[in-house]
Amino acid sequence: MVLDIIFDGLNWIFGPIIALDPNPQNPLLTIFLISTIIAFVTSLANKLMVDQDEMEALQKEMKEFQNEMKEAQTSGDSKALAKVQAKQKDFMSKQSKMMKNQFKPMIITFVPIILVFWWMREAVSQVIVSLPPFAYYVLLTPIWHMFYGPPSTSIPYAVGWLGWYILCTFAMSQIIRKFMGFKTGF
């Protein structure tokens, strides 16, 4: 009952997008638009919920600490190594704080994304995207197929709706994050 209401609601939201798709039987554009919307929402959640300046400072500090640790280990100086190891507990807590900050937006966006995936599995599961051979291998699609199997088609170098969604989301996330001025990577 509740799932039917959610499914109907998602049909109401995304139905017009499918209707505008030039090829509704193989809605590549629809999946691209949905992945762009999801990439935007998750990027916006990250932008609003995570202090980007603090994350950049923590990452810079962590990199300096890792370099200091590497230098102490390669030099063989036991005093320098002991000094760095004494700092390690402090940096572990900072790393934990950084991970918690990055985890907050995921908690907020997880359930809606799962619901959209559930809807897409039903609504656009017939999508088959034929990739050029070079892209097929560069994107490690054969490894993907080892776990999820190739789409049931005789088209060589093909990915299904989930593969197409992931390709679109990765690309659009990077573009959106760049335009939103993110200072740190994923």
C-alpha positions in Angstrom: 0.0 0.0 0.0 2.6 2.6 1.1 5.0 1.4 -1.7 2.2 1.8 -4.3 1.7 5.4 -3.1 5.4 6.1 -3.3 5.6 4.4 -6.8 2.6 6.5 -8.0 4.2 9.7 -6.5 7.5 8.9 -8.3 5.5 8.2 -11.5 3.9 11.6 -11.1 7.3 13.3 -10.6 9.3 11.5 -13.3 6.5 10.5 -15.7 6.7 13.8 -17.5 10.4 13.4 -18.0 9.9 10.0 -19.6 7.1 11.5 -21.8 9.5 14.1 -23.0 12.2 11.5 -23.8 12.6 11.2 -27.6 12.8 7.4 -27.2 10.5 6.4 -24.3 11.1 2.7 -25.0 14.8 3.1 -24.2 14.8 6.3 -22.0 18.5 7.2 -22.0 17.7 10.9 -21.6 15.3 10.2 -18.7 18.0 8.3 -16.8 20.5 11.1 -17.6 18.1 13.7 -16.2 17.3 11.7 -13.1 21.0 11.1 -12.5 21.7 14.8 -12.9 18.9 15.7 -10.4 20.2 13.2 -7.9 23.8 14.4 -8.4 22.6 18.0 -7.8 20.6 17.1 -4.7 23.4 15.1 -3.1 26.0 17.8 -4.0 23.7 20.4 -2.5 23.3 18.4 0.7 27.0 18.1 0.9 27.5 21.8 0.3 24.9 22.8 3.0 25.8 20.2 5.6 29.6 20.0 5.4 31.9 23.0 6.2 34.0 22.9 3.1 36.7 25.1 4.6 37.1 22.9 7.7 37.2 19.8 5.4 39.9 21.3 3.3 41.9 22.3 6.4 41.5 18.8 7.8 42.6 17.1 4.6 45.6 19.4 4.3 46.6 18.6 7.9 46.2 14.8 7.3 48.4 15.0 4.2 51.1 16.8 6.1 50.8 14.3 8.9 51.1 11.4 6.5 54.2 13.0 4.9 55.7 13.5 8.3 55.0 9.9 9.2 56.5 8.6 6.0 59.7 10.7 6.5 60.1 9.5 10.1 59.7 5.9 8.9 62.2 6.2 6.1 64.7 8.1 8.1 64.8 5.4 10.8 65.0 8.1 13.5 63.4 6.6 16.6 62.8 10.0 18.3 61.1 11.5 15.2 59.0 8.3 14.8 58.0 8.4 18.5 57.0 12.1 18.1 54.9 11.3 15.1 53.3 8.3 16.8 52.4 10.5 19.7 50.5 12.8 17.3 48.7 9.9 15.7 45.9 9.6 18.3 45.0 13.3 17.7 45.0 12.8 14.0 42.8 9.6 14.3 40.2 11.7 16.1 40.4 14.4 13.4 40.0 11.7 10.8 37.0 10.4 12.6 35.5 13.9 12.7 36.1 14.3 9.0 34.3 11.0 8.2 31.4 11.9 10.4 31.0 15.2 8.6 31.0 13.5 5.2 28.5 10.9 6.5 25.8 13.4 7.5 24.6 14.2 4.0 24.5 10.5 3.0 22.1 9.8 5.9 19.7 12.5 4.6 19.8 11.4 0.9 20.0 7.6 1.3 16.3 6.8 1.6 15.1 9.0 -1.2 17.8 7.7 -3.5 16.9 4.1 -2.7 13.2 4.9 -3.5 14.2 6.4 -6.8 16.3 3.4 -7.6 13.4 1.1 -6.8 11.2 3.1 -9.1 13.8 3.2 -11.9 14.2 -0.6 -11.7 10.5 -0.9 -12.5 10.1 2.0 -14.9 13.3 2.0 -17.0 14.7 -1.5 -16.6 14.6 -2.1 -20.4 17.4 0.4 -21.1 20.4 -0.9 -23.1 23.3 1.5 -23.9 25.8 0.4 -26.5 29.2 1.9 -25.7 32.2 2.2 -28.1 34.6 -0.7 -27.4 37.3 1.7 -26.0 34.8 3.2 -23.5 33.5 -0.2 -22.6 36.9 -1.4 -21.5 38.2 1.9 -20.0 35.1 2.1 -17.8 35.9 -1.4 -16.6 32.5 -2.7 -17.7 33.6 -6.3 -18.0 34.4 -6.2 -14.3 30.9 -4.8 -13.6 29.4 -7.6 -15.7 31.3 -10.2 -13.6 29.2 -9.1 -10.6 25.9 -8.1 -12.2 26.0 -9.8 -15.5 25.7 -8.2 -18.9 22.3 -7.0 -20.0 20.2 -9.7 -21.7 20.9 -8.6 -25.2 23.0 -9.6 -28.2 24.4 -6.0 -28.4 28.1 -6.1 -27.8 29.7 -3.6 -25.4 26.3 -2.8 -23.7 25.4 -1.7 -20.2 21.9 -1.7 -18.6 20.1 1.1 -16.9 22.1 1.0 -13.7 25.4 1.1 -15.5 24.2 4.1 -17.6 22.9 5.8 -14.4 26.3 5.4 -12.6 28.2 6.7 -15.6 26.0 9.8 -15.8 26.0 10.4 -12.1 29.8 10.3 -11.8 30.2 12.7 -14.7 27.5 15.1 -13.6 28.6 15.0 -9.9 32.0 16.2 -10.9 30.6 19.0 -13.0 28.1 20.1 -10.4 30.7 20.0 -7.6 33.0 22.2 -9.7 30.3 24.7 -10.3 29.3 24.7 -6.6 32.9 25.5 -5.7 33.8 22.4 -3.7 37.3 22.7 -2.4 37.8 19.0 -1.7 37.3 15.8 -3.8 34.8 13.1 -3.1 
